[in-house]
């Protein structure tokens, strides 16, 4: 039932939920569960919310009973807000993001939804047959994974045997970066192929399918669907409600359904997306975060699950089982000579996202906490502007996490990484069993990085290298330069054009073009360096221009970005990371926001990433001293400032 909260998107002006025993009709067909949107004359049947009835005569009333509970309506403009009507308690539950709060309305018990401006979805693009010899695609996207792996990234302390073996058969990109280091906005960027300033998704309240943004854009899976592929998704791919209904039916093959729509199979504690966060209770944990840490550094949390019954409720296992059964079933290779539709199968693995609730045996793969090394650079960079720091609860730049807890937290994160790796092994094994591995492009990546105490940081949500840099491992066995390492600077926003090119389908032909560079040429030329830069950004909403830290309003407050007053744009080039924290008006352009380069900057950062500082995979060596104010760097600051502003202006085409 929990999945229903993420599955029903309504288009409405104001909607009042009222009890009625009437049997309503939609196009003269009786429906017992029906919602109407008179402004678009579109009817939705709750039993199949992704299937829209023919436009025409609509249901005459807002709703009828009996209705399943929880029963939710999603405002597609304020995408983080959902309403759930509790028949028994006669109350309306309002969900803001992931935090529910129950309010009892007037004595009539009506629950009134909010304003909506999005019209009905655009007509589907005609599907053409897949090109001859088009390759299948297996896209594995994980959450919160930093490039701290043995295979390809030289970190033997983290146990990832399956990824290590996969990396030996693949091209490993050592310098891949996300465009914004937080889940929903990053996924909106690479799944649409556009940068955050084009999607205008900086938080969890907007989405790129809004009428004033990218309603007519072609998404990554949609492009493969339009080119004759069977597109299926399982797990956390789009962030829930970004776009609504996981962009169904546009992104996914309707006739086969979306793997993640199997509501009854998901446990009640799966969190925000299939295979999500689990709150299992201490009685099921061999080790759990100390109570003191809950008060100090929330939301850092973990559980070494020591109960088989509890382990079986972990959503990740269900998610992977659904996907692997398809690989061994309908996606299995057809007999020789028999034509077969190519597939695009995307699998989202939620771990190592918080909480690090994984079976105890994965904790046992690591030494006891007292033997786990700490981050060597556990304090903010010298000379860092205050606006650059993101606190984790009460763990701030001035009050870091105590070492005892930091060691335990780092061990729990590594256990979650190993747990994730076990599922990668299961997925790749199922692909081999399907008989289609040799003709399948396999892409493994994370939506952003993660900080484990470096610079005093314990999450993502910054512009530091550890937040933006991600593992990216790609296997295309038919290519000339299929195995090895590339040190080219590449971006997740380039996944879309790269995957299309490597799979052998045409590029997308939207009016608003894709904004990322394809890294497919790296598979033909081992010396390829591409554009030579990666651009990331992160919003801030400090209380004053002299604020010591982000107060997190940029992620949790207003659905139209009103609270964002600062945008940090960060340019990664060979040898340097350069960041400018610029004034940003979140209310401009109808809530899309706009940067103001004429106003004084909130801060400037320049970090030396030359080989003299340390190897790229030494996660403690870099960004410990901000050298932007050093007289000898005046020239490089001016050069990179000019380059950054030109890239921001040239690479985003919606403003």
ABEGO torsion letter per residue (X at the ends): XAAAAAABBBBBABBBBBBBABBBBBGGBBBABBBBBAAAGBBBBAABAABBBBBEBBBABABBOBBBOBBBBBBAABAABBBBBBAAAGBBBBBBEABBBBBBBBAAGBBBBBBBABBBBBBBBBBBBBBBGBBBBBBBBBBGBBBBBABGAGBAABBBAAAAAAAAABBBBABBBBABBBAAAAAAAAAAGBBAAAAGBABAABBAABAABAAABBBAAAAAAAAGBBBBBBEBBBBBGOBBGGGOAAABBAAAEBAAABAAABBAAAEBEBGBBBBAEAAABABBBBAAAAAAAOABBBBBBABAAAAAABAAAAAAAAAAAAAABAABBBBBGBBBBBBBBBBBBAOABOBBBBBAAAAAABBBAAABBBBABABBBBGBBAAABBBBEABBAABBBBAAAAAAAAAAAAAAAAAAAAAAAAAAAAAAAAGAAAABBBBBBBABBBBBGBGGBABBGBABAAAABBBBBBBBAABABABEBBABBBBAAAAAAAAAAAAGBBBBABABBBABBBAAAAAABAABAEAGBBBBBBBBBBABAABABBAGAAAABBAAGAABABBBBBBBBBGBBBBBBBBBBAABGGGAEBBBAABBBAEBBBBBABAAAEBAABAAABGABBAAABAAAAAAAAAAAAAAAAAAAAABAAX
